Amino acid sequence: MISVPVELLAICGSTRAGGNTDQILQYTREISSERGAHLSIVNLRDYHFSVSGTCVDCNDRETPCELKDDMPYITDMMRKADGIIYAVPVQGFGMGHLMQIFIERSGVCYLRFERPLTNKVGGVIVTGRRYNHNHVYSQIVNNLLLNRMIIVGSGFPALLQGGKPSEVLGDIEGLDSVRRMVNRMIDMVKTIKHYSLLTNQSYLTFNEGNERMIGEDLLQPLKKH
Ligand SMILES: Cc1cc2nc3c(=O)[nH]c(=O)nc-3n(C[C@H](O)[C@H](O)[C@H](O)COP(=O)(O)O)c2cc1C
């Protein structure tokens, strides 16, 4: 068996240091480490990034955003990772605002040009007291798919119940779903890396480029008529 390094990155959208989402990510780090994988954690609350939309041309401009903040640092870390886990609490029946702002801004201002997350393995963890986890989960899954990431089926989604800090650690079924997800992510990263090493080829090479430009290409034949 060839040994390959596995670099995972978790993006944490919780505002509460030491809260449930942080605790789940510590658990995730332990599972990763048992498998010889390394997990880095980016706590969005520790970084400065702006709300997008102040210039109102995000969706039309052809060059990355000119606002100066920590977004390039975070997206660079994402580029270097083999797998990325998005972890966020439910707030107000929706996605915690830090993650919402992060997804909007990283997506529209950085990731949509070259889709640098293509073929990275993605995972989602949602914490919350009781209500609407699935809604948040689906939103992030759509985002991972938009970024052409690979989502590995691993059983029930990693939705964890807990309100006060540490309550999630009592959600045995939730913990089990996290464990299964992380293990399957690591397996998939290893499979992909082994394939590249053994064949000296890349994988899933079909690449359509930016969706918006392809949209234009598709319109060309229609425009002739
Ligand atoms: C402002 C706010 C809104 C919340 N809204 C919801 C909600 O709609 N559904 C839910 O299940 N939990 C909700 N919660 C509970 C949190 O999701 C829960 O406490 C979670 O464990 C917080 O994660 P954290 O400890 O990492 O911050 C809310 C908490 C706060 C502070």
The ligand as a Gaussian input file, in Angstrom:
#p B3LYP/6-31G(d) Opt

LIG

0 1
 C      -29.042000      33.520000      17.225000
 C      -29.224000      32.035000      17.305000
 C      -30.173000      31.440000      16.517000
 C      -30.358000      30.064000      16.562000
 N      -31.273000      29.487000      15.736000
 C      -31.405000      28.123000      15.733000
 C      -32.299000      27.483000      14.832000
 O      -32.979000      28.101000      14.011000
 N      -32.382000      26.133000      14.862000
 C      -31.676000      25.378000      15.760000
 O      -31.811000      24.165000      15.758000
 N      -30.801000      25.953000      16.603000
 C      -30.643000      27.310000      16.624000
 N      -29.758000      27.904000      17.470000
 C      -28.968000      27.056000      18.382000
 C      -27.569000      26.798000      17.844000
 O      -27.601000      26.285000      16.543000
 C      -26.868000      25.796000      18.748000
 O      -26.735000      26.363000      20.022000
 C      -25.503000      25.392000      18.209000
 O      -25.015000      24.354000      19.012000
 C      -24.552000      26.544000      18.223000
 O      -23.290000      26.100000      17.827000
 P      -21.997000      26.746000      18.481000
 O      -21.955000      26.290000      19.923000
 O      -20.875000      26.246000      17.683000
 O      -22.174000      28.219000      18.376000
 C      -29.566000      29.276000      17.458000
 C      -28.613000      29.907000      18.253000
 C      -28.437000      31.270000      18.181000
 C      -27.378000      31.920000      19.040000

